[in-house]
Amino acid sequence: MERIHNMGYKNIRKIMDADEIIKLLPLPEELRKIKEKRDEEIRNVFNGTSDKFIVIIGPCSADNEEAVCEYVSRLGKLQEKVKDKLIIIPRIYTNKPRTTGEGYKGMLHQPDPEKEPNISDGILAIRKMHIHALEISGLTAADEMLYPDNLAYMEDLISYHAVGARSVENQQHRLTSSCLDLPVGMKNPTSGDLSVMFNAIQAAQSGHNFIYRSNEVQSTGNPYAHAILRGYVNRHGENMPNYHYEDLELAIDFYEKRGFENPALIVDTNHSNSRKRYYEQTRIAKEILYSRKYNTKLKKVIKGLLIESYLLPGCQEISEHMEFGKSITDPCLGWEESEELINYIAENI
C-alpha cells in the first residue's frame, strides 16, 4: 500500500548514522581515559563524596571552533591552578533554542554562521570541535540536550548535560535523561514553576520503557539528575531572579518534601537571573557564595554555578567583520572578568 504524506516538508539530505559519524571521527583512546576520569570526578560531586565546586562556564553558543578552543585552552591552564577546589566544565553549547524559532540555532544547524544551514556538516563540525577542545585542554564539556536523538552522535564526549527551560516539560527529554549515567541539569521553566522542574528530576531519576532512536528501550534511572535555577519571566514579560537566599531555601524545601537522595542545585548566573544584564554575573556569583557560607545546608546542596563567558565581553551581530571570540547570541563576560571570577570562587567556597 502506498504511503500517503500530508506533511509540509521536503527531505534535504540523508544524515549519517551515529556509528558512521563516530567511525569517521573517533575519540582517541588517551582522550577516552581522560573522559572516564573526569566523569567519575564530576559524579562524585553530585553523589556527595567530593566537596569540590563545579563551574560550568563558556560562551552562550559555541559558534567558531578556533575561538572556542582558544577559550577552552585558557580554561585548561586555569583548571590546573584551582584543581584542589574547583572542577571547571567548559560550556560548549552547539544547539541553541530560539524563543520564536528565528535566528542562529547553533553550530549543529549552521557550522558557518554566514552560510546556509547544513546539519550533516554541523554534526561533523561539533564532534570535531569537542575532540579538539578536549585534546588541547584536558577538559570534557557541557552541552545542552536540545534534541535528545543527537546524544548518539556525542555521548562519548559530553560530561554534563543541561535540559533547558523550554524543554524541561518535554517527555522525551525527561525519559532520555533517565538513560544517562552522568549529571543532567533540569532548568526551571520560564514560568518559574519549581514543581515542573522537580517533576522532571523525578522522571529522570526513575526507570522507563519508551521509544528511543527507533528502538524500544528500558532505562535504569539517572541518580545524577538535578535542579538548575535560571530565573523566570513573570506575567508582564519581565525577567525575574530566583537566586536570592529565600529562593535557594525554597528549592531545598522542594527537595526535602520529595525525599530525593543527594539533592543538588546549580545556579545559572545569567538569563533571567541577571535580567539579561551579563555584567551582573560576577555580583550574582558572589551573592550565591555568601549564601552558601551563611547556611551549611545550602553549602551542601549548591554544587556549582553556570556562567556565560567568552574571550570578549558583550555580543555582536552576524556579519562579514565579526570580532574573534565575541558572542553572536546572548552577551557574555569577557576573559579577564571570567578569570578573576574563577579565582574568587576558588578562594571563597
C-alpha positions as CSV (number, residue, x, y, z in Angstrom):
1,M,0.0,0.0,0.0
2,E,1.4,3.4,-1.0
3,R,2.2,5.6,2.0
4,I,0.4,8.9,2.0
5,H,2.3,12.0,3.1
6,N,0.3,15.0,4.3
7,M,3.3,16.8,5.8
8,G,4.6,20.2,4.8
9,Y,8.2,19.4,4.4
10,K,10.8,18.0,2.0
11,N,13.8,15.8,2.5
12,I,17.1,17.8,2.0
13,R,19.7,15.1,2.6
14,K,20.3,11.8,4.5
15,I,22.2,12.2,7.7
16,M,24.8,9.5,8.5
17,D,24.1,7.1,11.3
18,A,25.8,7.8,14.6
19,D,28.1,4.7,14.2
20,E,29.3,6.1,10.9
21,I,29.9,9.5,12.4
22,I,31.9,8.1,15.3
23,K,33.9,5.8,13.0
24,L,34.7,8.8,10.8
25,L,35.8,10.9,13.9
26,P,36.6,8.5,16.7
27,L,37.6,9.6,20.2
28,P,41.3,8.6,20.7
29,E,42.0,6.1,23.5
30,E,44.0,8.5,25.5
31,L,41.2,11.1,25.4
32,R,38.6,8.4,26.3
33,K,40.6,7.7,29.5
34,I,40.7,11.4,30.4
35,K,36.9,11.5,30.0
36,E,36.4,8.4,32.2
37,K,38.4,10.0,34.9
38,R,36.6,13.4,34.6
39,D,33.2,11.7,34.6
40,E,34.0,10.0,37.8
41,E,35.3,13.2,39.4
42,I,32.1,15.1,38.4
43,R,29.8,12.3,39.5
44,N,31.5,12.3,42.9
45,V,30.5,15.9,43.4
46,F,26.8,15.1,42.8
47,N,26.8,11.9,44.9
48,G,28.3,13.8,47.8
49,T,31.7,12.0,48.0
50,S,33.6,15.1,46.8
51,D,33.3,18.6,48.2
52,K,34.8,20.3,45.1
53,F,32.7,23.1,43.5
54,I,31.7,23.0,39.8
55,V,32.0,25.9,37.5
56,I,30.3,25.4,34.1
57,I,31.5,28.3,32.1
58,G,31.7,29.3,28.4
59,P,30.1,31.1,25.5
60,C,26.3,31.3,25.1
61,S,26.8,29.5,21.8
62,A,29.9,27.7,20.5
63,D,30.0,29.3,17.1
64,N,33.6,29.1,16.0
65,E,36.0,26.2,16.6
66,E,39.1,28.3,16.7
67,A,37.7,30.8,19.2
68,V,36.1,28.1,21.4
69,C,39.4,26.1,21.5
70,E,41.4,29.2,22.4
71,Y,38.9,29.9,25.2
72,V,38.9,26.3,26.5
73,S,42.7,26.1,26.3
74,R,42.8,29.1,28.7
75,L,40.3,27.3,31.0
76,G,42.6,24.2,31.0
77,K,45.5,26.2,32.3
78,L,43.3,27.8,34.9
79,Q,41.9,24.4,36.0
80,E,45.4,23.4,37.0
81,K,45.7,26.3,39.3
82,V,42.4,25.7,41.1
83,K,42.2,21.8,40.8
84,D,42.1,21.3,44.6
85,K,38.9,23.4,44.9
86,L,37.1,23.5,41.6
87,I,36.1,21.4,38.6
88,I,35.8,23.6,35.6
89,I,33.5,22.3,32.9
90,P,33.6,24.2,29.6
91,R,30.2,25.2,28.3
92,I,30.4,24.2,24.6
93,Y,26.7,24.6,23.6
94,T,26.2,23.7,20.0
95,N,22.4,23.7,19.8
96,K,20.6,27.0,20.5
97,P,16.9,27.1,21.4
98,R,15.2,30.2,19.9
99,T,12.1,31.7,21.6
100,T,10.4,32.5,18.3
101,G,12.2,29.9,16.2
102,E,14.2,32.6,14.4
103,G,17.9,33.3,14.5
104,Y,21.1,31.4,14.8
105,K,20.4,27.9,16.1
106,G,23.9,26.8,16.8
107,M,26.8,25.1,15.1
108,L,24.9,21.8,14.7
109,H,22.5,23.6,12.4
110,Q,24.9,26.1,10.8
111,P,28.6,25.2,11.1
112,D,29.4,28.5,9.4
113,P,27.1,31.3,10.7
114,E,27.5,33.2,7.4
115,K,26.3,30.2,5.2
116,E,23.2,28.2,4.8
117,P,22.2,25.6,7.4
118,N,23.7,22.1,6.9
119,I,23.0,19.7,9.7
120,S,25.1,16.8,8.3
121,D,28.2,19.1,8.2
122,G,27.2,20.5,11.5
123,I,27.3,17.1,13.3
124,L,30.8,16.5,12.0
125,A,31.8,20.1,12.9
126,I,30.7,19.9,16.5
127,R,32.2,16.4,17.1
128,K,35.5,17.6,15.7
129,M,35.4,20.7,17.9
130,H,34.6,18.8,21.1
131,I,37.5,16.4,20.4
132,H,39.9,19.2,19.6
133,A,38.8,21.1,22.8
134,L,39.4,18.0,25.0
135,E,42.8,17.3,23.3
136,I,44.2,20.8,24.0
137,S,42.7,21.4,27.4
138,G,42.2,18.0,29.1
139,L,38.6,19.3,29.9
140,T,35.4,17.5,28.9
141,A,32.5,19.8,28.3
142,A,28.8,20.5,28.9
143,D,26.2,20.8,26.1
144,E,22.5,21.4,26.0
145,M,20.2,18.5,25.3
146,L,18.0,20.4,22.8
147,Y,17.4,17.3,20.6
148,P,17.6,14.1,22.6
149,D,18.3,12.0,19.5
150,N,21.5,13.9,18.9
151,L,23.1,12.3,22.0
152,A,24.0,9.3,19.9
153,Y,26.5,11.4,18.0
154,M,28.1,13.0,21.1
155,E,27.5,10.7,24.1
156,D,31.2,9.7,24.3
157,L,32.3,13.3,24.6
158,I,29.9,15.2,26.9
159,S,30.4,15.1,30.7
160,Y,27.4,17.3,31.7
161,H,24.0,17.7,30.0
162,A,21.6,20.6,30.5
163,V,17.8,20.5,29.7
164,G,16.7,24.0,29.0
165,A,13.7,26.0,30.4
166,R,11.6,25.3,27.3
167,S,12.5,21.6,27.1
168,V,12.1,20.6,30.7
169,E,8.4,19.7,30.4
170,N,9.0,17.5,27.3
171,Q,8.6,13.8,27.9
172,Q,11.3,12.7,25.6
173,H,13.9,14.9,27.3
174,R,12.9,13.5,30.7
175,L,13.0,9.9,29.5
176,T,16.2,10.2,27.6
177,S,17.8,11.8,30.7
178,S,16.8,8.7,32.6
179,C,19.2,6.6,30.3
180,L,22.3,8.6,31.3
181,D,24.9,7.9,34.0
182,L,26.1,11.5,34.0
183,P,24.8,14.7,35.6
184,V,21.7,16.2,33.8
185,G,20.7,19.6,35.0
186,M,16.9,20.4,34.7
187,K,16.3,24.1,34.5
188,N,13.2,25.6,35.9
189,P,10.7,26.6,33.2
190,T,10.4,30.2,32.0
191,S,7.2,30.4,34.1
192,G,9.4,29.8,37.3
193,D,7.2,26.9,38.5
194,L,9.6,24.8,40.5
195,S,7.2,21.9,40.6
196,V,7.7,21.4,36.9
197,M,11.4,21.2,37.3
198,F,11.1,18.7,40.2
199,N,8.7,16.6,38.2
200,A,11.4,16.4,35.5
201,I,14.0,15.4,38.0
202,Q,11.8,12.7,39.5
203,A,11.1,11.4,36.0
204,A,14.8,11.4,35.0
205,Q,15.7,9.6,38.2
206,S,13.2,6.8,37.5
207,G,13.4,3.9,35.1
208,H,11.2,3.9,32.0
209,N,10.2,1.8,29.0
210,F,10.0,4.0,25.8
211,I,11.0,4.6,22.2
212,Y,14.5,5.9,21.6
213,R,16.1,6.1,18.2
214,S,13.7,3.5,16.6
215,N,14.2,1.0,19.5
216,E,12.1,0.0,22.5
217,V,14.4,0.6,25.5
218,Q,14.3,0.2,29.2
219,S,16.2,2.9,31.2
220,T,17.5,2.4,34.8
221,G,17.0,5.9,36.0
222,N,19.7,8.6,36.5
223,P,20.5,9.5,40.1
224,Y,22.5,12.5,38.9
225,A,19.5,14.4,37.6
226,H,19.3,17.7,39.5
227,A,18.0,21.3,39.5
228,I,19.2,24.4,37.8
229,L,17.7,27.8,38.9
230,R,17.9,30.2,35.9
231,G,15.3,32.9,36.9
232,Y,11.9,33.2,35.2
233,V,9.6,35.6,33.3
234,N,6.6,37.0,35.1
235,R,3.1,37.6,33.6
236,H,4.2,41.0,32.5
237,G,7.0,39.5,30.4
238,E,9.7,40.8,32.8
239,N,12.8,38.8,33.7
240,M,12.8,37.9,37.4
241,P,15.6,36.3,39.5
242,N,15.4,33.2,41.7
243,Y,18.9,33.0,43.1
244,H,18.4,35.0,46.3
245,Y,18.7,33.4,49.7
246,E,15.0,32.7,50.1
247,D,14.8,31.2,46.6
248,L,17.6,28.8,47.4
249,E,15.9,27.8,50.6
250,L,12.7,27.2,48.7
251,A,14.4,24.9,46.2
252,I,15.9,22.9,49.1
253,D,12.4,22.6,50.7
254,F,11.2,21.1,47.4
255,Y,14.0,18.6,47.5
256,E,13.2,17.6,51.1
257,K,9.4,17.3,50.5
258,R,10.1,14.9,47.6
259,G,12.6,12.9,49.6
260,F,15.3,12.8,46.9
261,E,18.7,11.3,47.8
262,N,21.8,13.5,47.3
263,P,19.9,16.7,46.4
264,A,22.0,19.0,44.1
265,L,21.5,22.5,42.8
266,I,23.3,24.5,40.1
267,V,22.6,28.2,39.9
268,D,22.7,30.0,36.5
269,T,24.1,33.5,36.9
270,N,22.8,34.8,33.6
271,H,19.5,34.6,31.7
272,S,16.5,35.8,33.7
273,N,18.6,35.7,36.9
274,S,20.8,38.6,35.6
275,R,17.7,40.1,33.8
276,K,19.8,39.7,30.6
277,R,22.5,42.0,32.0
278,Y,25.5,39.8,31.6
279,Y,27.9,42.0,33.6
280,E,25.8,41.3,36.7
281,Q,27.0,37.6,36.7
282,T,30.0,38.4,38.9
283,R,27.9,40.1,41.6
284,I,25.3,37.3,41.5
285,A,28.0,34.6,41.8
286,K,29.4,36.3,44.9
287,E,26.0,36.6,46.5
288,I,25.4,32.8,46.0
289,L,28.8,32.0,47.5
290,Y,27.9,34.2,50.5
291,S,24.6,32.4,50.9
292,R,26.5,29.0,50.9
293,K,28.8,30.3,53.6
294,Y,25.9,31.6,55.7
295,N,23.9,28.3,55.6
296,T,25.6,24.9,55.9
297,K,22.6,23.2,54.3
298,L,22.9,25.5,51.2
299,K,26.6,24.8,51.1
300,K,26.0,21.1,50.9
301,V,23.3,21.3,48.2
302,I,24.6,24.1,45.9
303,K,27.2,22.2,43.8
304,G,28.1,24.9,41.3
305,L,27.4,27.8,39.0
306,L,26.6,28.2,35.4
307,I,28.3,31.2,33.8
308,E,28.2,32.7,30.3
309,S,31.7,33.9,29.2
310,Y,33.8,34.2,26.1
311,L,37.1,35.8,25.0
312,L,35.5,39.3,24.6
313,P,32.6,40.8,26.6
314,G,29.2,41.5,25.2
315,C,27.8,40.3,21.9
316,Q,27.7,41.2,18.2
317,E,25.5,40.7,15.1
318,I,26.5,38.1,12.5
319,S,28.4,40.0,9.7
320,E,31.4,39.8,7.5
321,H,33.5,41.6,10.1
322,M,32.9,39.8,13.4
323,E,35.3,40.1,16.3
324,F,37.1,36.9,17.2
325,G,35.8,35.4,20.4
326,K,32.7,37.6,20.9
327,S,29.2,36.0,21.2
328,I,26.8,36.1,18.4
329,T,23.9,35.2,20.6
330,D,23.5,36.4,24.3
331,P,26.1,38.7,25.7
332,C,28.9,37.1,27.8
333,L,31.6,38.1,30.3
334,G,35.0,38.7,28.8
335,W,38.0,36.5,29.6
336,E,39.6,38.9,32.1
337,E,36.5,39.2,34.2
338,S,36.0,35.4,34.0
339,E,39.5,34.5,35.1
340,E,39.2,36.9,38.1
341,L,35.8,35.4,39.0
342,I,37.0,31.8,38.8
343,N,39.9,32.7,41.1
344,Y,37.5,34.4,43.5
345,I,35.2,31.4,43.6
346,A,38.2,29.1,44.4
347,E,39.1,31.3,47.3
348,N,35.6,31.7,48.7
349,I,33.9,28.3,48.5
